[in-house]
Amino acid sequence: MTGQLRSFEEIMKDRLKATQDIAAANAEQMRLNQKSSGLLVLDLKVERDGIVDSTHENEHARTEAAVEDNIRKIDRLERELSALDEELEATMKKEG
């Protein structure tokens, strides 16, 4: 930050965007969790039937990687939101 505080409206606009991004990332996380759960059910079927399916194993690895990437994204977005909240607090103190 350059020492000059942004306006309340500017911060709130960025905060709204950050909140929307977090909501979208959480929705994606739910989708990925459902996909991962479905793959676990398929794992049980594979174990029961004794079939080895490398395509299934590859999909499982891709899904797990996507879950981890999305968790990191959510963490980053939440840190950004926290920084915006701190900026908002500083602006409110100065304007107040």
N, C-alpha and C positions, 0 to 999 in steps of 0.2 A: 504494500500500500504506500502511496506517495505522501501520506500525511493529510491529504485532503479527503474528507469524508464524503461519501456518495449520499445522494438524497434517499429518504425513506422509500420513495416510490421505486427507485432503481433497485434498491436492495430487495424490496418485496417482490419485484418482478423476477429477479434472479432466484429468490427463495421459492416462489411458485414453480418455476421451471425445475429447480432441484427436487422439489417435492414430487412433481410429476414424473421425473426421471427415476426417483426411488420407487414410486408406485409401479412403474413399468418394469423395473428390474425385479421387484418382488413378484410381479405376475409371471415373469419369465422364470423365476426361481421355482414357483409353484408348478409351472409346466414341466420344468426339468426334473423336479422331484417326482412328479407323476410318471414321467417317462422312465426314470430310474427304477421306480417301484414296479412298473410293468416289466422291465427287464429282469428284475429279481424274480418275478413270477415265472418268466420264461426260463430262468436259471433252474428253478425247481423242476420244471418240465424236462429240461435237458438232463438233469441229474436222474430223474425217474426213468427216462427213456434211454439214457446212456448214449445220447447223440452228441457229437462234438461239432459245433458250428462256429467257425472262425468269424463269420460275418457278425454273428450275435456278440461274440467277444469284442470285436472291433467297435461295434456300436456302443457297447457297455463302456469301453475306454473313452470314446468320444463324448459320451454323455457325462461321465464323471469329470472329464476335463472342462466341459462346458459349465457344470455345476460349480467347480472351483473358480473358474474365471468370473462367473456371475457373482459369486460371494465376494470376490475382490472388488468387483464393480460396485456392489452395494456398499461395501465398507468405504470406498473412495467417495461415493456420493454422500454418504452420511457425514463424512469428515467435511466435505464442502458445505453441507447444510449447517453444520456446527459453526464453521467459520463465518457463514452468512449471519447466523444468529448473534455471534459475537460482534460482528460489524454493525448489525442492527442495534444492538444494545449500546454500543459506543455512539452511534448516531442519535439515538433517543436521548442519551444523557446530554449530548451537546445541544440538541434542539430544545430539550426540556428545560 
